[in-house]
């Protein structure tokens, strides 16, 4: 087998995205059963690319996201582009549903936390009706404006929430703050509803331990900035945040040669 080797192996609900090199191997493990489609992984991924594909407006993508965001055909809720992924663990670090785990040489590990590039933060763990635990990692508020008259559509929208935080009350959509984790699920879903709009204000991460770094500053901008907007770029080598992550992981932008 030529090294480095990158591949995805799916077994039931688990997909292992493997990166094997001469001296060590890394595995990003995705458990679809736990995935709540919150959208955080897509926002914090340091690798962004700009792909034109014959369209007037370039498509901006990261190395992880929904099939629609990644422009691929897949039945999975979330997919990883192994050609772009750098196995940094940023998505694992923030994942509210404990859906993503990074293993280095068989050990669950986050080097960017160990070397202080990403801080540890206080978690507010909540248990869903299904029994699954999720965590709230940011503080803020949410505002939903509903002028929809069709109560069936209002109920359908409320059901979009993966944590059960939304419900219909008359012709309004109300939010249970004890269940809401201020993710991106309902705001993305609202794009399909003409008479329902959502504004989520993510003011700050929960209490963090550690000093700011270029990686931490970049992630804060993406999550807490204007609607978590991802700034696309034209090539991997120009991606300053990704390059910073690679340096802090002790890597360059070049991969190990094949053998």
N, C-alpha and C positions, 0 to 999 in steps of 0.2 A: 504493500500500500504506500502510495506517495504521500509524503508529509510536507507541509501541513495538510490536514484533511478536515473538511467541513461537511457536515451532513445533518439531516433531521431524521430522527427515528421515532415513529409513533407506535405506542402500545396502549390500546384502550383510550382512557382519558388523558394519558400522559404523553407529551411530546418532548423528547430530549434533543436539544440543538447542540451538537458536539463539535468541538474544535480540538483536534489532536495535533500536537507538535512533538518535536524531538524530546524535549525535556519534561513536558507536562501536558496535561489535557484539561480542558474546561468544558463544563456542561451547563447550559441554561435549561432548566427543567420547567415546563409549563403544564399546569394541571387545569385542564379546561373546565372540569366540574366545579372548581372553586372560583373561576373567573366571573367577575360581576360587570365586566365591560365598562370599567370606570373611566378609561382614557388616560390615566396618569402615565402609564408606561410610554405611550406615544409622545407625551409632552416632555418627558425628562431625557429621552434618548439623545445622547450627544451627537450622534451621526445624522446629519440631514443632507439630502441631495435634492437637486432640482432637475426634473426630467420633463422635456418639452412634449414629446410624443405627438407632434403635429398639431398641438393646440396653441391657441393664442396666449392663454395664461398657463405658465409652467406649473406642473404638479410638484408640490413639496412633500417629500417623504422622509421618514426616518427608517431605522432598521427594524422597527417593531410597530405593529398597529393592527387594526381590523383589516380584513381582506379588502374592503373598499378603500381604506386609507393607503394600503400597500399596492393597490391596483392588481390584485391577483384573484384567481378563482379558488376558493377554499371553503370547506364547511366549518373550519375552526373559527372560534370567536376572535382569536388573536394569532397572527403569524409573525415569524421572524425571518428576515432576509439574511441568510448566513454569509452571503457575499459582502454585506455591509456591517454586520454585527461585530463589535470588538470585545464582547464578553466582559464589559466593565462592571456590570451589576447595578447600574443606576436604576433600571426598571425593578429589579429585585428589592432594592433599598426602599422604594416608595410604595410598592404594591399593597393596596389596602386589604386585598383578599387572601394574602399569603399564597398567591397563585404561582408566582415565579420564584425559583430558587437557583442560586449559582453555586456550582461545585467546582473546586479546583483540586485536581488530583484526588478526587473522591471525598474531599472535605467541604462542607458548606462554609463558604467564606466570602467576605466582601473586602477586598484589598483597599478600596478607596475609603472605607470606614476605618480600617486598621491603621492606615497611614495618615489619617486626619483630614483627607481631602473632602470627605463628606461627613457631616456631623451625625451623631446619634440624636434622635428627637423623642420627645415624650409621646407615647401612644395613648389614644383613648379607644380601648377595645370594646366592641359591641357585639352582641350575639343576635343574629337574624332569626326569624321564625323557623327557618329550616334547621337551625342549630349551628350554622356556620359562623365563625368569628370573622369580623372585619374590623379594621382600625381607621379612625379618623386622624389624618396627619396635618390638616390645615385648619385654621380658624377663619371665620368670615361670616357671610350672610348670603341669602338667596332671595330673589324677588321673582315671582311668577305672575304674569299678567294674562288673564284669560277673558276673552270676549266671545268665546265659542258658545253657541246655543244648543248644539247637539250634545246631549248628556252622554251618549254612547262614545263619542269622540273624546270627551273629557275623561271618562273612565279608562278608555284605551291609553290615553296619555299618562294618566296616573300609574298605570301598570308598567310603564316603561322603566320606572325606578327599580333598580336591582336590590335596594335595601328596604323597600316597603315604606319609604318616607313620604310618599305622595298619596293623597286620597281626594276624592271628589266631595265637595260640600256645597250642595246646591248647584250653581253654575260656576263655581270657583274651584281652583286647585289649591289645596292647603298642604303645608309642609310640616312634618313632625321633626323638629330640630334634634330630638333625641335619637333619630334614626339617620338623618341626612349626614353624609360625609363630604359634601361639597365637591363631588366629582363632576365629570363632564357628560354623564349619561343623559340626563334630561335636557340639558342645553343643546346637545347634538340632536336628540330626538325631536326637539321643538321645531327644527328646520322643516320637518314634514307636516307641521300643523300650522295652517294659515292664521289662526286666531289665538294662538298661544305663544307667548314669548317668555324666555327665561334669561335672567341676568344673575350670574354667580360672582360674588365678590370674595376672592381669596386674599385675605389681608396679611396673613403670616403663617409660617409653619408653627406647629406646637413647639413648646420649649425645646431649644436645641442646645447641645453640648459641643463646643468646639469653635474654632475661629473660621472666619470666611476664607475661602480659596477661590481661584478662578472657576473651578468646576461648580462649587456651591453657589457662587454668584450667578453663573449662567443658568443653573437649574431654577434658582429663585426667580429670575427674570421670566423664564418660560412658564412657570406655574403661577406666579403671583402677578405677572405682567398683564398687559391688555389681552384678556381672554386666552391667556396661555399661548399666544401666537408663536408659531415656529417659523423662524427665519430661514428660508431655503438658501442654499449656495450651489455653485456650479460643479464643484469637484471635491473629492474627499480631502485632498491635500490642503484645500483652502478652509476647511472646517476648523476654526480655531478652538472651539469647545472640545471637539473630538481629539484634536492634537494635544490639548492640555490633559485630557483624560489619559491618553496613551503615555504621555511623559510621566504622569504621576503613577502609572501602573508599571513604570520601568521599561516601556517599550518605545520603539520608533514607529513611524508609519509604514515601514517596510516589513513584510512578513518574512519568516524564516524560509530559506530556499528549499525547494523540493529535493528529496533524495530518493 
